[in-house]
Amino acid sequence: MWRRQTVAKARPVCRASSASCAFSEIPPDIPPSVSGAFKDAFKKAVPNLQLSEFPSHFMKPRPPVPGTLPTKFTVNYILPYKSRVDAQEVPFDVCSMPGNPATYVHVSPVTSISNSYFNQNVPVPMELPNRKKKKPFLTTYKEFTRKKAKSDSEPPSNGLLVPELVPVALDTLNARATLLTGLHKLLKVISIKKCRFCPAIHVGPIGHQIASCLGPHNGVRHGRHDWTNGSIQDVVPPINTFHLFDRLAKPIMHENRWNIPRVPAIVELCIQAGVDIPLYPTKRRTEPVVVIDNEIVDFDAKEKHKSGNVGKCKIIKPTKFNEKHLYLKGSFDDLEVCALDAKNLAVLAEKTMQAWFLMRDGAKKLMSKYMVYVCGYCQQVHVGPKGAKTSECKGYKNYQRSGRHGWQEATIDDLIPPGYVWHVQDCRGPPLPTELRVFFGAAPAVIELCVQAGAAIPEDYKAMMRLDVVVPDLSELNKVV
């Protein structure tokens, strides 16, 4: 974590009576693993500094020297709270000490730094993305092509699996099954609402009154949502993609789009990473492939190379994906849906929330090796080294691209949309008014659903949910500073 500290130094003055200054220590939560470069920088700044009791007593004051008055200089450094950056790699900006050493050393954090350890001003991502603007790229095109060229001779670009990611793919698919099983049971206890005209959702028995609807005829309703009962499809939006029998085959053309089945994108990512599902077979190779005249040749034996047999993609008959094939038998068998008290409901919500985190963490690891694309104009996702050449894009100015997708590198939110909702502190209270929207926090729909069911609030979303903000009444709105 970046922090900026203010340290005092001394300069000679005429009057000895003015050499008085208060001393304050930094909080004792600084980790003990501080590099030698950090200590050396402060030793150069303050030669007589005692660091024997570091970090509980970070800097100890010495008796005042007559004729000195403290002034300030700045030292920039890195504290290894949650950062993997080594402090030795960071240059230190230390001012030289004039003449006498420092009499007092004062350390105090600068509160204007936005990325402090206790970050409380996290923006609430409740605004819908601009559909008339292309999504920003994660990396530049030059860096992306350079990264892709380096990995052409390594798995999985050469047709082989990454051995260390096969257990990760299996755990990710199991976590998804556990998540869906838990959500089905939680939705029987906690209700969820969805808007008829826009993709907004709300977790709670009564929908909020915040005027943020951008659907058709929203001016007639003054931006108010028209709520109806939601389902699990609203909490976990289905992001489907093509299932590839051979991930290194030629891209899918527009004429063959109906002959290839579609599966959830996270399931296709796990299948390509090594999970075998009998309903959706895929081609596994034991030897790396070679490309000859833009054709992929399996190099398992010399006979194949001499005869010119090319591993072409087979067309599979279209079948509808069934979610029941991925459910875990025995998930939450110790909990009965008909008799869920507050304690069992909290246990169920905690397991469901942990499964959501495990699924996202596993997907991030898989996406670091297996390529996942997303259209820059719509929400279509493709898992594989080559994007599909289908004319199905309905995004902004699709007629200029003949309906083709603008494929670019995807993020974890494109593969698993969080679906942010407003955080409700009191489920039994009145609906959230639109005048007090600046005081409300937000959280992903899965997190909000599990928290209302009794799960503990995760540390990563405490700042976004604004738990320390006291929501005033409508009569007190004009008096709030």
C-alpha positions, -999 to 999 in steps of 0.1 A, spaced: 0 0 0 13 34 -9 16 58 21 31 91 25 46 100 59 57 133 73 89 134 94 103 163 113 139 176 111 156 204 130 171 238 121 190 261 144 172 292 159 182 320 182 160 312 212 163 280 231 129 283 247 112 277 213 125 241 210 94 223 220 73 199 198 48 172 204 56 136 194 31 110 181 38 74 169 23 58 139 -3 29 146 13 -3 157 -2 -23 129 28 -19 106 40 -54 96 74 -64 110 87 -75 75 103 -42 64 133 -44 41 167 -31 49 165 -3 24 136 12 43 156 13 75 187 26 58 168 55 42 156 67 76 191 62 92 205 85 65 178 111 73 181 109 111 215 95 121 207 90 158 174 73 152 168 42 174 152 13 155 158 -14 181 121 -16 190 107 -13 155 78 -14 147 60 -10 181 81 21 188 87 34 153 107 65 163 116 76 198 122 112 208 154 123 224 159 151 249 156 186 233 187 203 222 188 241 229 186 262 198 166 239 176 131 241 161 116 212 141 106 216 105 93 190 80 105 170 51 88 142 32 98 105 27 80 83 1 80 46 7 59 14 4 44 -6 33 38 -43 25 3 -44 38 -13 -62 9 12 -53 -18 37 -77 -33 60 -49 -44 94 -51 -27 105 -19 -10 140 -23 -23 128 -16 -58 113 18 -49 136 49 -49 136 69 -16 134 107 -17 151 116 15 163 152 23 197 157 37 201 168 73 217 202 79 240 204 109 224 192 141 204 160 141 167 160 147 155 166 182 120 153 177 107 129 151 70 132 142 53 106 120 17 112 108 -1 98 77 -14 122 51 -51 118 48 -53 132 13 -40 100 -2 -70 81 -17 -55 46 -16 -49 44 21 -53 12 41 -88 20 53 -104 32 21 -139 45 28 -147 65 -4 -152 37 -29 -174 48 -58 -207 30 -61 -208 13 -96 -246 16 -101 -245 35 -134 -252 14 -165 -223 13 -191 -226 36 -221 -237 14 -250 -227 41 -275 -191 38 -266 -166 9 -270 -152 -8 -240 -117 2 -231 -89 -22 -238 -71 -39 -210 -37 -37 -227 -25 -20 -259 -26 -39 -291 12 -40 -293 15 -55 -258 -13 -80 -266 3 -92 -298 37 -95 -281 22 -115 -253 4 -138 -277 35 -144 -298 55 -155 -268 29 -181 -257 25 -197 -292 49 -225 -284 37 -230 -248 5 -248 -236 -23 -243 -242 -15 -225 -275 2 -257 -288 -28 -279 -281 -17 -293 -248 -33 -287 -214 -17 -268 -185 -13 -295 -159 -14 -273 -128 -47 -257 -139 -66 -289 -143 -75 -291 -105 -83 -254 -106 -108 -260 -134 -125 -288 -115 -127 -268 -83 -142 -239 -103 -169 -260 -118 -177 -276 -85 -179 -242 -69 -203 -231 -96 -225 -261 -89 -225 -253 -52 -233 -217 -59 -263 -225 -80 -276 -251 -55 -273 -226 -26 -290 -198 -46 -320 -220 -54 -325 -226 -17 -319 -190 -6 -344 -176 -32 -371 -197 -15 -366 -176 16 -355 -142 4 -373 -126 -25 -357 -107 -54 -372 -81 -77 -364 -72 -113 -375 -44 -136 -398 -51 -165 -380 -26 -188 -343 -26 -178 -318 -51 -164 -320 -36 -129 -326 -59 -99 -332 -54 -62 -328 -78 -33 -356 -75 -9 -394 -79 -5 -401 -43 -18 -383 -27 -47 -366 7 -42 -379 40 -55 -347 53 -70 -354 68 -104 -327 51 -125 -346 32 -151 -334 37 -187 -358 13 -203 -385 22 -229 -411 49 -218 -391 58 -188 -401 94 -191 -437 85 -185 -428 67 -153 -403 95 -143 -375 70 -143 -392 47 -117 -388 10 -121 -417 -14 -126 -408 -43 -103 -418 -79 -108 -406 -112 -92 -371 -122 -102 -353 -156 -105 -318 -171 -103 -312 -160 -139 -312 -124 -126 -288 -130 -98 -263 -150 -120 -269 -137 -156 -264 -165 -182 -234 -157 -204 -234 -184 -231 -208 -191 -257 -200 -217 -284 -187 -251 -273 -156 -260 -293 -147 -297 -300 -112 -285 -311 -102 -252 -297 -74 -249 -323 -96 -254 -353 -108 -227 -377 -131 -200 -364 -168 -206 -364 -185 -191 -394 -219 -174 -395 -234 -202 -416 -225 -229 -390 -237 -211 -359 -268 -232 -355 -249 -265 -358 -227 -258 -327 -241 -260 -292 -239 -232 -267 -229 -236 -231 -222 -212 -202 -189 -194 -207 -175 -204 -174 -183 -241 -182 -166 -239 -216 -136 -224 -199 -134 -253 -175 -139 -278 -203 -110 -264 -223 -89 -263 -191 -92 -301 -186 -126 -310 -172 -143 -338 -191 -181 -337 -194 -196 -366 -214 -224 -345 -228 -199 -321 -244 -168 -340 -256 -137 -322 -266 -104 -332 -283 -74 -338 -261 -39 -340 -275 -8 -357 -262 17 -340 -285 20 -304 -296 6 -294 -330 23 -279 -360 8 -254 -385 14 -261 -422 -2 -238 -448 -26 -224 -422 -38 -260 -414 -34 -276 -379 -16 -309 -381 -15 -333 -352 21 -343 -347 14 -375 -327 30 -398 -352 50 -394 -384 24 -413 -404 -1 -385 -399 23 -359 -410 32 -379 -441 -3 -388 -451 -15 -352 -446 -43 -360 -421 -54 -328 -406 -73 -326 -373 -104 -307 -385 -132 -296 -362 -162 -319 -361 -197 -305 -362 -218 -316 -332 -255 -319 -333 -271 -291 -314 -283 -300 -279 -297 -279 -251 -275 -274 -221 -290 -288 -189 -279 -273 -156 -288 -304 -137 -258 -322 -152 -235 -299 -132 -251 -300 -98 -232 -317 -71 -251 -346 -55 -250 -341 -18 -246 -303 -17 -261 -290 15 -277 -324 23 -275 -316 60 -298 -286 56 -335 -290 48 -352 -263 29 -385 -267 47 -369 -262 81 -343 -235 77 -339 -215 110 -318 -184 113 -286 -204 122 -289 -229 93 -298 -201 69 -267 -182 78 -245 -213 73 -261 -219 39 -255 -182 29 -219 -184 41 -212 -215 20 -229 -199 -10 -209 -167 -8 -176 -186 -4 -185 -207 -35 -190 -174 -54 -155 -161 -44 -139 -195 -52 -155 -195 -87 -143 -160 -95 -108 -167 -82 -105 -199 -102 -118 -182 -133 -91 -155 -129 -64 -182 -128 -78 -199 -159 -81 -167 -178 -44 -160 -172 -36 -189 -196 -67 -196 -216 -78 -168 -239 -113 -153 -234 -127 -127 -257 -156 -102 -252 -172 -80 -278 -164 -43 -273 -200 -33 -282 -222 -61 -267 -220 -87 -240 -211 -117 -262 -182 -138 -249 -160 -163 -267 -137 -188 -251 -108 -198 -274 -78 -185 -292 -98 -172 -322 -131 -153 -320 -162 -165 -339 -169 -148 -372 -206 -145 -368 -228 -115 -377 -248 -114 -345 -236 -82 -329 -265 -58 -321 -243 -31 -304 -236 4 -314 -233 10 -352 -232 -27 -359 -242 -20 -395 -208 -5 -401 -192 -38 -392 -218 -60 -410 -229 -73 -376 -194 -86 -367 -182 -86 -332 -153 -64 -321 -133 -90 -301 -110 -79 -273 -95 -93 -242 -122 -100 -215 -122 -93 -178 -135 -114 -150 -166 -91 -148 -174 -99 -185 -172 -137 -178 -190 -135 -144 -211 -103 -142 -214 -91 -106 -248 -75 -111 -245 -46 -85 -276 -38 -64 -283 -12 -38 -274 -23 -3 -305 -23 21 -295 -19 58 -330 -25 71 -350 -50 50 -382 -43 70 -380 -6 66 -395 17 39 -382 15 3 -351 34 -6 -361 69 -18 -344 85 -47 -335 117 -28 -311 98 -5 -293 78 -31 -260 94 -24 -260 78 11 -266 43 0 -240 17 -8 -239 -11 -33 -227 -47 -36 -230 -76 -60 -263 -94 -61 -249 -126 -47 -232 -108 -18 -263 -88 -9 -285 -119 -10 -261 -138 13 -257 -109 37 -295 -105 41 -296 -143 47 -272 -139 77 -237 -143 62 -208 -121 74 -200 -91 53 -167 -97 34 -139 -72 39 -136 -64 2 -171 -49 0 -174 -32 34 -163 2 20 -185 -1 -11 -216 -9 11 -210 22 32 -217 6 65 -203 36 84 -227 61 68 -258 70 87 -287 76 63 -307 107 74 -344 112 71 -360 131 43 -367 160 67 -330 161 77 -317 161 41 -313 199 39 -293 200 72 -267 174 62 -233 188 54 
